[in-house]
Amino acid sequence: QDGKATKALATLSAAFGIMPGVAIALGGYITEYYGAGGCLIFLGAYIIFLWLICQTLPETAPRLHRDALEIKNIAHNYGKQFKDTYLVVYALLAGFTTSILYIFATLSPYLSMERIGLSPEEFGYWALVPSLGLLCGALIGRKTGVRFHPRINITCGILIVLFSSFVLA
């Protein structure tokens, strides 16, 4: 059971890590060739696309729990999850690394384009580097997460995040 949770969390981290980089790279490309208005048109089309997909996807839950969204049930389930120390530490580590990625995505356009002189397209491609690093780390964690003791995985994860943050800074 613990191995499944570790793999699921690593997969989720990979998705949260790669998408900001892809979005920035795509946005840089669109901005370079179509301007900021092109980004707005693309986002509008993307929203419509997602809405259409959501309308056609079937329900995947084998059965729906009508009381699942009651506050007492939500609180009870969160309470059970917060008792798992390793899950909490893994989630905090994943949230911390994702927040670093979002901080980078917020500050780096100014630094890269205004101070260094990169074009939006060049910046977009460089913005993929941290996302690819997070993706690689998540995939490695997915493979090794079930082989080693969680304390070893957490320690290695923290050291890698600190080292990567230092290099990025």
Steps between C-alpha positions, in 0.01 A plus 500: 500500500782742592672432167185590309470831685865581433461428128177701480657800675807484272276491193298795628821693569618429146177639354508811720867551419499466124186694413620848610811459284297385202255788550781757519675358192175498303414849623845627398461355154149644455609841634802510267296433186145614582536748787318507833165491321596164353542365853150618592350340190685175570382496863140563392518212252662280764222572749237407242695183414518396868132575553407281201719216625343521847155475344586177319701311761309227684489477880780271620394447861349153546248653740449853625495571873233760559647594840861535375485880497362539852740696720519233774595230247761724337648587841504133603678392181755782526561404863579142396743621232678748730587213734730357232820697566672388181204600285497846660876546450482377138209736433687794657810420296295477180324827584830671581663395173193602303495839674865554403402429141213751515725765659748443219219531245392829657837672532698361212316673211606839633857393568542312172337739258565840660843445650655232277315585180351162409206497260171355631560185293854451634379558852223246448746231399729573796200485732467131414826421682368516861185314399700225335713477815191459715362243256824299514501517879140385520563209262809396696298526821229286345753226422703516823226604741393146574853358521639716780378599843287819486746682727777446242274618217398812692858588593619454141206704370570788736872501412427498127245784534742710705787438257281575197365818662854614575609438138188672365555802726 
